[in-house]
Amino acid sequence: MPNNIAHFAINADNMDRARRFYEKVFGWKFNAWGPPGFFMIDTGTSSTTSLQGSLQKRRELLPGKPMIGFECTIGVSDVDVAAAEIEASGGKVIMKRVTIAGVGHLIFFEDTEGNVAGAMQYDVNAQ
């Protein structure tokens, strides 16, 4: 079964500058959420469908390889099965399963071309 992109993140070195840019260019709104330096993005209006997004401080999931560009997270029904499929297909899990309380279970992986993305098993009851 196909899995949809469920979330994107914009990694930024200067959070204020990045917020101003996206607010001015696209009219997006930002709401502080979770850890310091992390904002959920409201990309749409009540009359449009919007993809969940966040603005976050740039980080390196792989040493020496900062996250550049939009980071996508793919919604999956079982993150452990996804991890096994990733590795069986030549990819590499670079961040083992973590639980985000009230959100779900997340891994990050590197595909066969060196691209990094996330896979999230959404679960509002996750602890």
Secondary structure by P-SEA (a helix, b strand, c coil): ccccccbbbbbbccaaaaaaaaaaacbbbbbbcccccbbbbbcccccccccccccccccccccccccccbbbbbbbccaaaaaaaaaaacccccccccccccbbbbbbbbccccccccccccccccc
